[in-house]
Structures are given as structure tokens and as C-alpha cells.
Amino acid sequence: MANADRLRLTEIFLSLQGESRSVGWPTVFVRLTGCPLRCQYCDTAYAFHGGDWWEIDAILAEVGKHGVRHVCVTGGEPLAQKRCLALLTRLCDAGYEVSLETSGAIDVADVDPRVVRVVDLKTPGSKEQHRNRMENIALLTANDQVKFVICDRDDYDWAKSILVEHRLDTRCEVLFSPSFTQVKPRELAEWIIADRLSVRFQMQLHKQLWGEEQGR
């Protein structure tokens, strides 16, 4: 099988979407292997290495076995594998509602426009702020979402400045999420309310339900 038909995968599993606009929906997660970033709060470091080669046809067949309409392609950083673009298009062609979780460090211009691009802009607290590809902001539409994982008050103030500078809330939906164990959810919620920010507060539903359990 030609390499053009294969991707390296860490896991495929069915769970509830824990974040983003489709939170709560039964969703098949396709977790690709590899990531060029090393965020200090990363909860999927097990996806940095290893994995198995899967043909795209086999991925679609496995997704189809779960019988749900939402599919999330994630990582790692899924766009680090260029053949991810072909997978996204194939999933859309098959009729799924597809989302992509990406760090925003890689160009999202060629992602199929039917895909919901959830772009995670890295805050200073992530230790990977310098990897942000700010050119991606101009590519975002109302179909997309931008996520900020907030580690402390400095992160919040930085994210607020990016929100205002780029008028992100007029371009797409903006999500603020507390970094697990690093900032109290109530504290972040109070900051958002006090500043009347046009953002959606969210918590990681899957961690509330299953903690750090892999594949959930």
C-alpha cells in the first residue's frame, strides 16, 4: 500500500466529546501519532511516539463500526502528518460531522472547509507560545473555534489581549478553558464575568467523568 494511503495512529475510540461546540455528543476520536510541540500541561504525551500504520480505508471502516455521526481527529498534532488532510476529506465525504483539534502551529489553509477547525492558540503558560502561527487567524470562519487553555492570570490577560487585538469573537467562537489542576474553574469563570468577555467558558467534560483515563 502506498504511503499516501496510510497514517500512523495511536488509538481510535468512542467517547463523549469533552470540549468545543459539540461537547456531550457521542464521538469517535481518531488520535494520530506525533506532535512537534511540548506543552507543559499536555495530557496526551503517550501519543508523541509509537502508534501503528493504518490505511485510510481501514480507519473509515473502524469509525463506521461505532455507529455515531460525530468524528474528531486529534493528536498529538494531527496536521503534523500531511495525509491527515486526505483523511478529513474522506470522513466528510462519508457524511460525518468532522472536527479537527489542532495546535495552530501548522497552516490550516488546506483543511477541508466542511471540517470544524478547533485551533488551540498557545498561551505563555503552555511554554509553546512561540509556536503559534498567527497567520491562521485570518483563515478562520464562523464554522471554526479558537481555544485558549488558561494556566494563570497572566495567561488570561494575554488571551484577552489577543481576543481584542484580532477581534476573534467577530470571526469565530472563542473558548476559554482552565488548565486542569493549574487554575480553579470558578476563578476563571469570575474573571470572564467581571470583564464581560464574549467567550464561552468550558471545562473538560471527559476529565470530570473519567479523570486521566486513556481512551476516554
C-alpha atoms as a printed R data frame, in Angstrom:
    type eleno elety resid chain resno       x      y      z
1   ATOM     1    CA   MET     A     1   0.000  0.000  0.000
2   ATOM     2    CA   ALA     A     2   1.410  3.399 -0.950
3   ATOM     3    CA   ASN     A     3   2.315  5.729  1.895
4   ATOM     4    CA   ALA     A     4  -0.262  8.204  0.549
5   ATOM     5    CA   ASP     A     5  -2.968  5.855  1.832
6   ATOM     6    CA   ARG     A     6  -1.625  5.439  5.370
7   ATOM     7    CA   LEU     A     7  -1.429  7.322  8.662
8   ATOM     8    CA   ARG     A     8   0.238  6.488 11.961
9   ATOM     9    CA   LEU     A     9  -2.433  6.148 14.664
10  ATOM    10    CA   THR     A    10  -2.237  5.918 18.430
11  ATOM    11    CA   GLU     A    11  -5.870  4.957 19.023
12  ATOM    12    CA   ILE     A    12  -9.462  5.076 17.814
13  ATOM    13    CA   PHE     A    13 -12.182  5.065 20.456
14  ATOM    14    CA   LEU     A    14 -15.764  6.089 21.201
15  ATOM    15    CA   SER     A    15 -16.452  8.552 23.994
16  ATOM    16    CA   LEU     A    16 -18.330 11.778 24.690
17  ATOM    17    CA   GLN     A    17 -16.872 14.935 23.217
18  ATOM    18    CA   GLY     A    18 -15.437 16.718 26.236
19  ATOM    19    CA   GLU     A    19 -14.733 20.122 24.729
20  ATOM    20    CA   SER     A    20 -15.726 22.578 21.989
21  ATOM    21    CA   ARG     A    21 -19.127 23.365 20.469
22  ATOM    22    CA   SER     A    22 -20.113 19.691 20.221
23  ATOM    23    CA   VAL     A    23 -19.431 18.897 23.885
24  ATOM    24    CA   GLY     A    24 -21.514 15.994 25.145
25  ATOM    25    CA   TRP     A    25 -22.112 14.297 21.785
26  ATOM    26    CA   PRO     A    26 -21.065 10.647 21.388
27  ATOM    27    CA   THR     A    27 -17.965 10.974 19.228
28  ATOM    28    CA   VAL     A    28 -15.389  8.721 17.617
29  ATOM    29    CA   PHE     A    29 -11.893 10.026 18.322
30  ATOM    30    CA   VAL     A    30  -9.149  9.299 15.800
31  ATOM    31    CA   ARG     A    31  -5.884 10.086 17.576
32  ATOM    32    CA   LEU     A    32  -2.917 10.445 15.239
33  ATOM    33    CA   THR     A    33   0.616  9.888 16.478
34  ATOM    34    CA   GLY     A    34   3.253 12.605 16.767
35  ATOM    35    CA   CYS     A    35   3.498 16.249 17.799
36  ATOM    36    CA   PRO     A    36   6.220 18.868 17.313
37  ATOM    37    CA   LEU     A    37   5.128 20.774 20.444
38  ATOM    38    CA   ARG     A    38   5.757 20.010 24.108
39  ATOM    39    CA   CYS     A    39   3.163 21.943 26.084
40  ATOM    40    CA   GLN     A    40   3.871 21.686 29.804
41  ATOM    41    CA   TYR     A    41   0.285 20.643 30.588
42  ATOM    42    CA   CYS     A    42  -0.060 18.056 27.801
43  ATOM    43    CA   ASP     A    43  -2.303 15.140 28.778
44  ATOM    44    CA   THR     A    44  -1.662 13.035 25.673
45  ATOM    45    CA   ALA     A    45   2.133 12.674 25.714
46  ATOM    46    CA   TYR     A    46   1.612  8.957 25.083
47  ATOM    47    CA   ALA     A    47   0.717  9.953 21.510
48  ATOM    48    CA   PHE     A    48   4.103 11.557 20.828
49  ATOM    49    CA   HIS     A    49   5.685  8.294 19.683
50  ATOM    50    CA   GLY     A    50   4.784  4.770 18.613
51  ATOM    51    CA   GLY     A    51   1.409  4.032 17.103
52  ATOM    52    CA   ASP     A    52   0.575  1.777 14.169
53  ATOM    53    CA   TRP     A    53   0.220  2.380 10.448
54  ATOM    54    CA   TRP     A    54  -3.386  2.304  9.255
55  ATOM    55    CA   GLU     A    55  -4.742  2.543  5.748
56  ATOM    56    CA   ILE     A    56  -7.305  5.329  5.408
57  ATOM    57    CA   ASP     A    57  -9.910  2.796  4.238
58  ATOM    58    CA   ALA     A    58  -9.326  0.823  7.442
59  ATOM    59    CA   ILE     A    59  -9.722  3.965  9.553
60  ATOM    60    CA   LEU     A    60 -13.074  4.719  7.942
61  ATOM    61    CA   ALA     A    61 -14.188  1.123  8.432
62  ATOM    62    CA   GLU     A    62 -13.284  1.271 12.129
63  ATOM    63    CA   VAL     A    63 -15.039  4.611 12.589
64  ATOM    64    CA   GLY     A    64 -18.132  3.186 10.923
65  ATOM    65    CA   LYS     A    65 -18.329  0.319 13.414
66  ATOM    66    CA   HIS     A    66 -19.220  2.740 16.222
67  ATOM    67    CA   GLY     A    67 -22.409  3.995 14.588
68  ATOM    68    CA   VAL     A    68 -22.269  7.689 15.531
69  ATOM    69    CA   ARG     A    69 -22.160 10.785 13.325
70  ATOM    70    CA   HIS     A    70 -19.529 12.907 15.108
71  ATOM    71    CA   VAL     A    71 -15.831 12.262 14.469
72  ATOM    72    CA   CYS     A    72 -12.932 14.188 16.000
73  ATOM    73    CA   VAL     A    73  -9.441 13.920 14.509
74  ATOM    74    CA   THR     A    74  -6.907 14.786 17.179
75  ATOM    75    CA   GLY     A    75  -3.403 14.022 18.417
76  ATOM    76    CA   GLY     A    76  -0.719 14.830 19.241
77  ATOM    77    CA   GLU     A    77  -0.826 17.298 16.428
78  ATOM    78    CA   PRO     A    78  -2.775 15.638 13.602
79  ATOM    79    CA   LEU     A    79  -1.651 18.072 10.911
80  ATOM    80    CA   ALA     A    80   1.961 17.034 11.516
81  ATOM    81    CA   GLN     A    81   1.038 14.124  9.228
82  ATOM    82    CA   LYS     A    82   0.233 15.661  5.843
83  ATOM    83    CA   ARG     A    83  -2.037 12.764  4.918
84  ATOM    84    CA   CYS     A    84  -4.367 13.913  7.679
85  ATOM    85    CA   LEU     A    85  -5.881 16.277  5.096
86  ATOM    86    CA   ALA     A    86  -6.970 13.338  2.947
87  ATOM    87    CA   LEU     A    87  -8.470 11.582  5.970
88  ATOM    88    CA   LEU     A    88 -10.502 14.662  6.887
89  ATOM    89    CA   THR     A    89 -11.926 14.929  3.384
90  ATOM    90    CA   ARG     A    90 -12.768 11.220  3.264
91  ATOM    91    CA   LEU     A    91 -14.618 11.479  6.577
92  ATOM    92    CA   CYS     A    92 -16.608 14.472  5.325
93  ATOM    93    CA   ASP     A    93 -17.415 12.663  2.079
94  ATOM    94    CA   ALA     A    94 -18.731  9.753  4.158
95  ATOM    95    CA   GLY     A    95 -21.258 12.081  5.782
96  ATOM    96    CA   TYR     A    96 -19.732 12.532  9.230
97  ATOM    97    CA   GLU     A    97 -19.707 15.770 11.210
98  ATOM    98    CA   VAL     A    98 -15.961 16.199 11.495
99  ATOM    99    CA   SER     A    99 -13.876 18.342 13.822
100 ATOM   100    CA   LEU     A   100 -10.114 18.793 13.919
101 ATOM   101    CA   GLU     A   101  -8.227 19.592 17.120
102 ATOM   102    CA   THR     A   102  -5.010 21.371 16.129
103 ATOM   103    CA   SER     A   103  -2.397 23.360 17.996
104 ATOM   104    CA   GLY     A   104  -2.450 26.165 15.449
105 ATOM   105    CA   ALA     A   105   1.285 25.793 14.919
106 ATOM   106    CA   ILE     A   106   0.685 24.409 11.417
107 ATOM   107    CA   ASP     A   107  -1.041 26.035  8.441
108 ATOM   108    CA   VAL     A   108  -4.774 25.179  8.418
109 ATOM   109    CA   ALA     A   109  -5.462 26.663  4.959
110 ATOM   110    CA   ASP     A   110  -5.799 23.323  3.188
111 ATOM   111    CA   VAL     A   111  -8.172 21.698  5.684
112 ATOM   112    CA   ASP     A   112 -11.468 20.745  4.037
113 ATOM   113    CA   PRO     A   113 -13.881 23.667  4.637
114 ATOM   114    CA   ARG     A   114 -16.543 21.252  5.889
115 ATOM   115    CA   VAL     A   115 -14.350 20.459  8.896
116 ATOM   116    CA   VAL     A   116 -14.746 22.409 12.147
117 ATOM   117    CA   ARG     A   117 -11.224 23.586 12.930
118 ATOM   118    CA   VAL     A   118 -10.667 23.902 16.688
119 ATOM   119    CA   VAL     A   119  -7.442 25.893 16.896
120 ATOM   120    CA   ASP     A   120  -5.661 25.878 20.263
121 ATOM   121    CA   LEU     A   121  -3.687 29.124 20.500
122 ATOM   122    CA   LYS     A   122  -0.860 28.507 22.939
123 ATOM   123    CA   THR     A   123  -0.645 30.817 25.940
124 ATOM   124    CA   PRO     A   124   2.630 31.827 27.621
125 ATOM   125    CA   GLY     A   125   1.913 29.309 30.379
126 ATOM   126    CA   SER     A   126   1.986 26.458 27.869
127 ATOM   127    CA   LYS     A   127   5.702 27.184 27.222
128 ATOM   128    CA   GLU     A   128   4.955 26.963 23.488
129 ATOM   129    CA   GLN     A   129   3.577 30.422 22.740
130 ATOM   130    CA   HIS     A   130   6.372 30.985 20.198
131 ATOM   131    CA   ARG     A   131   4.962 28.169 18.047
132 ATOM   132    CA   ASN     A   132   1.673 29.959 17.326
133 ATOM   133    CA   ARG     A   133   1.107 30.534 13.623
134 ATOM   134    CA   MET     A   134  -0.828 33.776 13.897
135 ATOM   135    CA   GLU     A   135  -1.485 33.772 10.143
136 ATOM   136    CA   ASN     A   136  -4.086 31.088 10.830
137 ATOM   137    CA   ILE     A   137  -6.361 33.655 12.488
138 ATOM   138    CA   ALA     A   138  -7.181 35.329  9.184
139 ATOM   139    CA   LEU     A   139  -8.291 31.949  7.791
140 ATOM   140    CA   LEU     A   140 -10.892 31.266 10.471
141 ATOM   141    CA   THR     A   141 -14.613 31.417  9.761
142 ATOM   142    CA   ALA     A   142 -17.834 31.138 11.745
143 ATOM   143    CA   ASN     A   143 -17.542 27.355 11.292
144 ATOM   144    CA   ASP     A   144 -14.349 27.302 13.376
145 ATOM   145    CA   GLN     A   145 -13.367 27.778 17.008
146 ATOM   146    CA   VAL     A   146 -10.353 29.143 18.857
147 ATOM   147    CA   LYS     A   147  -9.440 27.691 22.233
148 ATOM   148    CA   PHE     A   148  -7.228 29.166 24.965
149 ATOM   149    CA   VAL     A   149  -6.086 26.901 27.811
150 ATOM   150    CA   ILE     A   150  -5.573 29.256 30.753
151 ATOM   151    CA   CYS     A   151  -2.867 28.374 33.304
152 ATOM   152    CA   ASP     A   152  -2.911 31.555 35.447
153 ATOM   153    CA   ARG     A   153  -3.939 35.211 35.489
154 ATOM   154    CA   ASP     A   154  -1.108 36.185 33.139
155 ATOM   155    CA   ASP     A   155  -2.417 33.689 30.586
156 ATOM   156    CA   TYR     A   156  -5.912 35.123 30.950
157 ATOM   157    CA   ASP     A   157  -4.710 38.685 30.376
158 ATOM   158    CA   TRP     A   158  -2.675 37.566 27.349
159 ATOM   159    CA   ALA     A   159  -5.629 35.683 25.855
160 ATOM   160    CA   LYS     A   160  -7.889 38.682 26.447
161 ATOM   161    CA   SER     A   161  -5.415 40.919 24.593
162 ATOM   162    CA   ILE     A   162  -5.358 38.535 21.614
163 ATOM   163    CA   LEU     A   163  -9.155 38.400 21.643
164 ATOM   164    CA   VAL     A   164  -9.376 42.199 21.462
165 ATOM   165    CA   GLU     A   165  -6.489 42.786 19.061
166 ATOM   166    CA   HIS     A   166  -7.749 40.313 16.467
167 ATOM   167    CA   ARG     A   167 -11.471 40.757 17.203
168 ATOM   168    CA   LEU     A   168 -11.665 36.994 17.430
169 ATOM   169    CA   ASP     A   169 -15.244 36.957 18.682
170 ATOM   170    CA   THR     A   170 -16.389 38.538 15.407
171 ATOM   171    CA   ARG     A   171 -14.596 35.866 13.379
172 ATOM   172    CA   CYS     A   172 -15.436 32.621 15.186
173 ATOM   173    CA   GLU     A   173 -16.421 31.149 18.521
174 ATOM   174    CA   VAL     A   174 -13.836 31.637 21.286
175 ATOM   175    CA   LEU     A   175 -13.367 29.157 24.115
176 ATOM   176    CA   PHE     A   176 -11.569 29.754 27.433
177 ATOM   177    CA   SER     A   177 -10.717 26.619 29.400
178 ATOM   178    CA   PRO     A   178  -8.914 26.261 32.755
179 ATOM   179    CA   SER     A   179  -5.769 24.170 32.646
180 ATOM   180    CA   PHE     A   180  -6.527 21.029 34.646
181 ATOM   181    CA   THR     A   181  -5.192 21.442 38.243
182 ATOM   182    CA   GLN     A   182  -3.482 24.785 37.433
183 ATOM   183    CA   VAL     A   183  -6.276 27.345 37.754
184 ATOM   184    CA   LYS     A   184  -9.549 26.921 39.598
185 ATOM   185    CA   PRO     A   185 -12.520 26.790 37.195
186 ATOM   186    CA   ARG     A   186 -14.531 29.137 39.402
187 ATOM   187    CA   GLU     A   187 -11.689 31.669 39.356
188 ATOM   188    CA   LEU     A   188 -11.534 31.712 35.551
189 ATOM   189    CA   ALA     A   189 -15.322 31.965 35.374
190 ATOM   190    CA   GLU     A   190 -15.274 35.018 37.665
191 ATOM   191    CA   TRP     A   191 -12.619 36.738 35.521
192 ATOM   192    CA   ILE     A   192 -14.715 36.222 32.392
193 ATOM   193    CA   ILE     A   193 -17.855 37.513 34.075
194 ATOM   194    CA   ALA     A   194 -16.073 40.548 35.533
195 ATOM   195    CA   ASP     A   195 -14.707 41.525 32.116
196 ATOM   196    CA   ARG     A   196 -17.897 40.543 30.280
197 ATOM   197    CA   LEU     A   197 -15.834 38.766 27.656
198 ATOM   198    CA   SER     A   198 -17.574 37.480 24.558
199 ATOM   199    CA   VAL     A   199 -16.167 33.973 25.050
200 ATOM   200    CA   ARG     A   200 -17.516 30.598 26.044
201 ATOM   201    CA   PHE     A   201 -16.227 29.163 29.327
202 ATOM   202    CA   GLN     A   202 -15.700 25.436 29.158
203 ATOM   203    CA   MET     A   203 -14.324 22.612 31.262
204 ATOM   204    CA   GLN     A   204 -13.083 19.248 30.055
205 ATOM   205    CA   LEU     A   205 -16.144 17.043 30.479
206 ATOM   206    CA   HIS     A   206 -14.220 13.820 29.911
207 ATOM   207    CA   LYS     A   207 -11.885 14.606 32.824
208 ATOM   208    CA   GLN     A   208 -14.825 15.318 35.101
209 ATOM   209    CA   LEU     A   209 -16.242 11.906 34.180
210 ATOM   210    CA   TRP     A   210 -13.138  9.723 33.839
211 ATOM   211    CA   GLY     A   211 -10.150 11.701 35.119
212 ATOM   212    CA   GLU     A   212  -6.882 10.959 33.290
213 ATOM   213    CA   GLU     A   213  -8.016  7.539 31.987
214 ATOM   214    CA   GLN     A   214  -6.617  6.946 28.489
215 ATOM   215    CA   GLY     A   215  -9.049  6.358 25.658
216 ATOM   216    CA   ARG     A   216 -11.983  8.066 27.383
